[in-house]
Amino acid sequence: MSARAVRWVAGLLGCAVAMAGGCGGTGIPRDGGARSDAGAARDVQADATAATDAGGIEAAVDAGGIEAAEAGDAPATSETGAADADAASDTPADALSVDAAEAGGPIVCGTAGATDGGDARTDAAHGTFAEFPLPIAGSPYFITAGHGKLWFSGSGANAVLSTITTDGCVTDYQPTGYPIIGGAGAIAFAPDGNVWFTQTTTSQVGHIAPDGSSLWELDLPPGTTPLGITLGPDGNFWFAALGSKSIGRITLDGVFTSFPTPTQFSGPQRPANGPDGRLWFAERGPPSKIGAIDPATGTIEERDVPNNGTPTTAGIDLGPDGNLWFINYRDADGYLVTRLTPSGTFTDFPIAGGTFLSNIATGPDGYLWLTEQDANNIARLSPSTGVVTEYPVPTPDSQPSGITVGPDGNIWFTEARASKIGRFIP
């Protein structure tokens, strides 16, 4: 495939600020011509509702978990795709840079009249929730922090990406006159400030300026189906290619390389930086494995997941203890959390009732944080003791999904069914 820049566009979708005076701006269509109609960011101050009592529920599990030695002999390796000219496009994507000033400059979201309502700790023992309804109903899912705010996908505004500030201001980034199919699937941040994302349904990778003034997208080979995106230790972006059963690398100037997994039907999921300089990822299979790729050589090592476990689509995360953690599933136990040491030891941590776990993130407090979608909880797991503490989300049947740590050090999560962004102060 020849890498190409398919679009540079500027301008954002319509605007309404929760303060006197409203807002305005201009956009630039894809052909670069002047435009004077509304194209500024839609900035809306979301109201927040706060729970007065989070009411944590503690459920202790075996502190040692369930130990299982690594199965199998020496793992298979693959040198396929190691930066050779045939696997990668040899020409960076060309792109037209659009000056943010031409697009009217960034729109600053107003904060007058903010009704956060969740700053005071009404229950210091268990924490406090605040929920921010989205201005346009959607199904927010992935969420992460960067540039001093939270970035998420699935806002309901047919936007590429959306943000929410810690005081509840929502901005949807949608280029003027540009149709988006599916929006962003996962989000990561480049050293130059650009916000990178995957579009799973259209097999594209793109990035947007943090002020929304420009958008660039790269068409991947049909059927690549990118999942997750992570800035690797080599300064390039890495993602799982579910459709092509490989791990993808894309440089900051748009050169794409594919690294096939040794297992043919691997079903790779979102990669994460490991403690050893490699990127680790789960493979749903069958058979189920955990893989690690060396960004310098492209060599992939795989380990079998023991006890008939199947890693979920949540991917894998580096825990506060320096080990890898992922959400696992077994028919006999339901959903559980599994720890993998770099040396290859798996340890399972059951969750009461085996309830469906959607996502996992490492908190600033030395704990792992989870979303329990069906049980309508967020949960905290101690990596040292295995104790799980559950916190019911105030809105019933909200379907908590993505979870991350915000720039304020609190836990932020999406509520896919309730069309809200939630915040939890532990």
C-alpha positions in Angstrom: 0.0 0.0 0.0 1.2 3.5 -0.7 0.6 5.7 2.3 -1.3 8.8 1.4 -2.8 11.7 3.2 -6.4 11.6 2.3 -7.7 14.7 4.0 -6.5 17.8 5.8 -9.5 19.8 6.9 -10.2 22.5 9.4 -13.2 23.8 11.2 -15.4 22.3 13.9 -19.1 21.6 14.3 -21.4 24.4 15.5 -21.2 26.1 18.9 -23.2 27.0 22.0 -21.5 28.0 25.2 -23.2 28.1 28.5 -22.5 31.7 29.1 -23.8 35.0 27.8 -22.6 36.0 24.3 -22.5 32.6 22.7 -19.6 31.9 20.3 -18.7 31.9 16.6 -15.9 30.9 14.2 -15.1 30.0 10.7 -14.0 26.7 9.0 -12.1 25.7 6.0 -13.6 23.0 3.7 -11.6 20.2 2.3 -10.8 22.1 -1.0 -9.1 24.8 1.0 -11.5 27.5 -0.1 -12.7 30.3 2.2 -15.8 29.7 4.3 -17.8 32.1 6.5 -20.5 29.9 7.9 -20.6 28.3 11.3 -17.7 25.9 11.7 -16.5 26.5 15.2 -16.3 23.9 18.0 -19.5 23.1 19.7 -18.8 23.9 23.3 -21.5 23.0 25.7 -21.3 23.2 29.5 -22.7 19.9 30.7 -24.6 19.9 33.9 -23.4 17.5 36.6 -25.4 15.5 39.0 -23.6 14.2 42.1 -24.3 11.2 44.2 -24.4 11.9 47.9 -23.2 8.4 49.0 -21.1 6.1 46.7 -21.7 3.3 49.2 -18.7 1.1 48.4 -19.1 -2.6 48.7 -16.1 -4.7 49.7 -15.6 -8.2 48.4 -12.4 -9.9 49.5 -10.9 -12.6 47.4 -8.0 -15.0 48.0 -5.0 -12.6 48.6 -2.7 -14.8 46.6 -5.0 -15.3 43.7 -4.8 -18.6 41.7 -1.3 -19.3 40.5 -0.8 -21.0 37.2 2.6 -21.7 35.7 3.2 -20.7 32.2 2.1 -23.3 29.8 4.0 -24.7 26.9 7.7 -24.8 25.9 9.8 -22.0 24.6 7.5 -19.4 22.9 7.4 -19.0 19.1 9.0 -16.0 17.6 8.6 -14.2 14.3 10.8 -11.8 12.5 8.1 -11.1 9.9 7.7 -7.4 9.0 10.8 -6.2 10.7 10.9 -2.8 9.0 11.6 -4.2 5.5 10.7 -2.2 2.5 8.1 -4.6 1.2 6.1 -4.5 4.4 6.0 -0.7 4.8 5.2 2.2 2.5 8.5 3.8 1.6 7.1 7.2 1.1 5.6 9.3 4.0 2.1 10.5 3.5 1.9 13.9 1.9 -0.4 16.4 3.6 -1.5 20.0 3.3 -1.1 21.8 6.6 -3.9 24.3 7.4 -3.1 27.2 9.7 -5.3 27.3 12.8 -5.6 31.0 12.4 -7.2 30.6 9.0 -9.8 28.4 10.6 -10.7 31.1 13.1 -8.4 29.9 15.9 -9.4 27.7 18.8 -12.7 28.3 20.6 -12.3 28.5 24.4 -15.1 26.8 26.2 -17.0 29.0 28.7 -17.3 27.9 32.3 -19.8 30.4 33.5 -22.8 28.7 35.2 -21.0 25.4 35.7 -22.9 23.2 38.1 -20.3 20.6 38.9 -21.9 19.6 42.3 -19.4 16.8 43.0 -16.4 18.5 44.5 -17.4 18.2 48.2 -16.8 14.8 49.6 -20.1 13.9 51.2 -18.8 10.4 52.0 -15.1 10.6 52.6 -14.9 6.9 53.4 -16.2 5.8 50.0 -15.8 8.7 47.6 -18.1 10.9 45.6 -19.5 10.6 42.1 -20.4 13.3 39.7 -22.1 12.6 36.3 -22.1 14.9 33.3 -24.9 14.3 30.7 -23.7 14.7 27.1 -25.5 17.6 25.2 -26.4 15.2 22.4 -27.2 11.7 23.4 -24.7 9.1 22.3 -22.8 6.0 23.5 -19.5 7.2 24.9 -17.0 4.4 25.2 -13.2 4.9 25.1 -11.8 7.7 27.3 -8.3 8.9 28.1 -6.6 12.1 29.4 -4.3 14.5 27.6 -3.7 18.2 27.2 -5.4 18.9 30.5 -8.7 17.4 29.7 -10.5 14.1 29.0 -10.9 12.8 25.4 -13.6 10.3 24.5 -15.3 8.7 21.6 -19.0 8.1 20.8 -20.5 11.5 21.9 -23.6 11.3 19.7 -22.7 14.3 17.6 -21.1 12.2 14.9 -17.8 13.7 15.9 -14.3 12.5 15.3 -13.4 13.1 18.9 -14.9 14.8 21.9 -13.5 16.3 25.1 -14.7 17.2 28.5 -12.9 19.5 31.0 -12.8 18.7 34.7 -15.5 21.3 35.3 -17.8 19.7 32.7 -17.4 21.6 29.5 -17.9 19.3 26.4 -16.5 20.0 23.0 -17.1 17.9 19.9 -14.5 18.0 17.1 -16.1 17.5 13.7 -14.7 19.0 10.5 -17.1 21.1 8.6 -18.9 19.3 5.8 -16.9 16.1 6.4 -18.9 12.8 7.2 -17.4 10.6 9.8 -18.3 6.9 9.9 -18.0 5.5 13.4 -15.7 8.1 14.8 -12.6 7.4 16.8 -12.1 4.0 18.4 -9.1 4.7 20.6 -7.0 7.7 21.3 -3.3 8.5 22.0 -1.1 11.6 22.1 2.0 12.4 20.0 5.1 14.4 21.3 4.2 17.2 18.9 0.8 17.6 20.5 -1.4 15.9 17.9 -4.1 13.6 19.0 -4.0 10.3 17.2 -6.9 7.8 16.9 -8.0 4.7 15.1 -11.2 4.2 13.1 -12.0 0.6 13.3 -15.0 0.4 10.9 -13.2 2.3 8.1 -9.7 0.8 8.7 -8.0 4.2 9.1 -5.6 5.9 11.5 -5.6 9.6 11.8 -4.7 12.6 14.0 -6.2 15.9 14.8 -4.6 19.0 16.2 -5.5 19.5 19.9 -7.4 22.7 19.0 -9.3 20.8 16.3 -7.9 23.0 13.5 -6.7 20.2 11.2 -7.4 16.6 10.6 -5.2 14.0 8.8 -6.2 10.4 8.0 -4.4 7.4 6.5 -6.2 4.6 4.7 -4.9 1.2 5.8 -5.2 -1.9 3.7 -8.9 -3.0 3.5 -9.9 -5.2 6.3 -7.1 -4.1 8.7 -9.6 -3.2 11.4 -7.3 -1.3 13.8 -8.0 -1.6 17.5 -6.4 0.6 20.2 -3.4 2.8 19.7 -0.3 3.4 21.9 2.8 5.6 21.6 5.7 3.1 21.8 9.1 3.5 23.4 10.5 4.0 19.9 8.4 7.2 19.3 6.1 5.5 16.8 2.4 4.5 17.2 1.4 0.9 17.6 -2.0 -0.7 17.3 -3.6 -4.1 17.0 -4.9 -5.0 13.5 -7.7 -7.4 14.3 -8.7 -8.1 10.7 -5.2 -8.8 9.4 -4.2 -10.6 12.6 -1.1 -8.5 13.1 0.4 -5.6 15.0 0.7 -2.3 13.1 3.2 0.4 13.4 2.9 3.9 12.0 5.5 6.5 12.1 4.8 10.2 12.8 5.2 11.0 9.1 2.8 8.3 8.1 4.8 5.2 7.1 2.8 2.0 8.0 4.4 -1.4 8.7 2.5 -4.7 9.5 3.9 -7.4 11.8 1.9 -10.6 11.5 1.4 -12.6 14.7 2.9 -16.2 14.7 -0.6 -17.6 15.6 -2.8 -17.5 12.5 -6.1 -16.8 14.2 -4.7 -14.6 17.0 -7.4 -11.9 17.3 -5.0 -9.3 18.7 -6.2 -6.5 21.0 -5.0 -3.1 22.2 -1.3 -3.1 22.9 0.4 -1.5 26.0 3.9 -0.6 26.9 5.5 -3.2 29.1 8.2 -3.0 31.8 10.8 -4.5 29.5 10.7 -2.0 26.5 8.3 -4.2 24.5 4.7 -3.7 23.6 2.4 -6.3 25.1 -1.0 -7.4 23.8 -3.7 -10.0 24.3 -4.8 -12.5 21.6 -8.3 -13.8 21.9 -7.6 -16.7 19.5 -8.4 -19.5 19.7 -6.0 -20.4 21.1 -5.7 -17.5 23.6 -2.3 -16.1 24.1 -0.5 -13.0 25.4 2.0 -11.5 22.9 4.9 -9.1 23.2 6.6 -7.3 20.3 10.1 -5.8 20.3 9.8 -2.4 18.6 13.4 -2.5 17.5 13.3 -5.9 15.7 9.6 -6.7 15.2 10.1 -10.0 16.9 6.9 -11.3 18.5 6.9 -13.7 21.4 3.7 -15.5 22.6 2.6 -17.1 25.8 -0.4 -19.4 26.2 -3.1 -18.3 28.6 -3.7 -21.1 31.0 -6.8 -22.7 32.4 -8.9 -22.2 29.2 -8.9 -18.4 29.7 -9.9 -15.9 27.0 -8.6 -12.3 27.2 -11.3 -9.8 26.5 -11.4 -6.8 24.1 -10.2 -4.5 26.9 -6.6 -5.3 26.0 -3.8 -5.2 28.6 -2.3 -2.6 30.9 0.9 -2.1 32.8 0.0 -2.2 36.5 1.4 -0.1 39.4 3.4 -3.2 40.4 5.3 -3.5 37.1 3.3 -6.5 36.0 0.9 -6.9 33.1 -2.8 -7.0 33.9 -5.8 -8.0 31.7 -9.4 -8.9 31.9 -9.9 -12.6 31.4 -12.9 -14.9 30.9 -13.5 -18.6 31.7 -16.7 -20.5 31.3 -16.5 -21.9 34.8 -15.7 -18.6 36.5 -17.1 -15.8 34.3 -14.9 -12.6 34.2 -11.8 -12.2 36.3 -8.6 -10.2 36.3 -5.3 -11.9 35.5 -1.8 -10.8 36.3 1.2 -11.8 34.2 4.7 -11.2 35.4 7.4 -10.5 32.7 8.9 -13.9 33.6 5.7 -15.7 32.6 3.7 -16.5 35.7 -0.1 -16.0 35.5 -2.2 -15.3 38.6 -6.0 -15.0 38.5 -8.1 -12.7 40.7 -11.8 -13.7 40.7 -14.5 -11.0 40.7 -17.6 -11.8 42.9 -20.3 -13.3 40.7 -18.0 -13.2 37.6 -19.7 -10.0 36.5 -18.9 -8.6 33.0 -15.8 -6.4 33.2 -15.5 -3.8 30.5 -12.2 -2.0 31.0 -9.2 -1.7 33.3 -6.8 1.1 34.1 -4.0 1.8 36.5 -4.9 4.5 39.1 -2.6 7.1 40.7 -3.2 5.4 44.1 -1.5 2.1 43.5 -4.8 0.3 42.6 -6.3 -1.1 39.4 -9.6 0.4 38.5 -12.3 -1.5 36.6 -15.7 -0.9 35.0 -18.3 -3.6 35.8 -20.8 -3.0 33.0 -23.7 -5.3 33.9 -23.4 -4.8 37.7 -23.3 -1.0 37.1 -20.2 -0.4 39.3 -16.7 0.9 39.1 -14.4 -1.2 41.1 -10.9 -1.0 42.7 -8.6 -3.9 42.9 -5.5 -4.1 45.2 -2.7 -5.7 43.2 -1.0 -6.8 46.5 -4.0 -8.3 48.4 -6.6 -9.1 45.7 -9.3 -7.2 47.6 -11.9 -5.8 45.3 -14.1 -2.8 46.4 -17.1 -2.0 44.3 -18.8 1.5 43.9 -22.3 1.6 42.4 -22.8 4.2 39.7 -25.7 6.6 40.7 -27.6 6.3 37.4 -29.2 2.8 37.1 -28.2 0.6 34.2 -25.7 3.3 33.0 -23.4 0.7 31.4 -20.0 2.0 32.7 -17.5 1.3 29.9 -14.1 3.1 29.4 -12.1 4.2 32.5 -9.0 6.4 33.0 -7.3 8.8 35.4 -8.1 12.4 34.7 -5.7 15.4 34.8 -7.2 16.2 38.3 -6.1 12.8 39.6 -9.6 11.4 39.9 -11.2 8.4 38.2 -13.2 9.2 35.0 -15.4 6.8 33.1 -17.9 6.7 30.3 -21.6 5.6 30.7 -22.5 4.2 27.3 -26.2 3.6 27.9 -26.8 6.7 30.0 -24.9 9.0 27.6 -22.9 10.5 30.4 -19.3 11.0 31.5 -18.7 10.1 35.1 -16.2 11.2 37.7 -15.3 9.4 40.9 -13.3 11.0 43.7 -11.9 8.1 45.8 
